[in-house]
Amino acid sequence: MRQLLAVLTREEEALRTAEEAEILATAREKEEILTRLAAWQPPPGSPPEEASVAPALPADLKRRVALQAARNRALLEAALEAIQEFLQLLSPPGPGLYAPEGRLYPRGGGSLVHRQA
């Protein structure tokens, strides 16, 4: 679990600096760690309370991993929102209304690219 926290911390830094290779590397590491955690089995003859990984982990460590994961998710959501806004700026304006002199008045929303008549 401490490995997962370290990977999540590295992922946050990679997200902040937009290091694509590091983002992809941390995603692979997270997948490997989570696969190992999911496949974890208690040693034979261990008490039933050790049947799950979760109770064996310190509450503080679980809380820190959850907080770091939430921070990273918020960074990703903000990045995706910025990308979507940028893509909207690049899209052509939708159909608008023509004035009697033949000029087009586009409906709301803007575009970085406008046709000149």
PyMOL commands that set and color helices and strands:
alter all, ss='L'
color gray80, all
select helices_A, chain A and resi 2-17+20-39+48-50+53-56+59-90
alter helices_A, ss='H'
color red, helices_A
select strands_A, chain A and resi 97-98+104-105
alter strands_A, ss='S'
color yellow, strands_A
deselect
rebuild
show_as cartoon
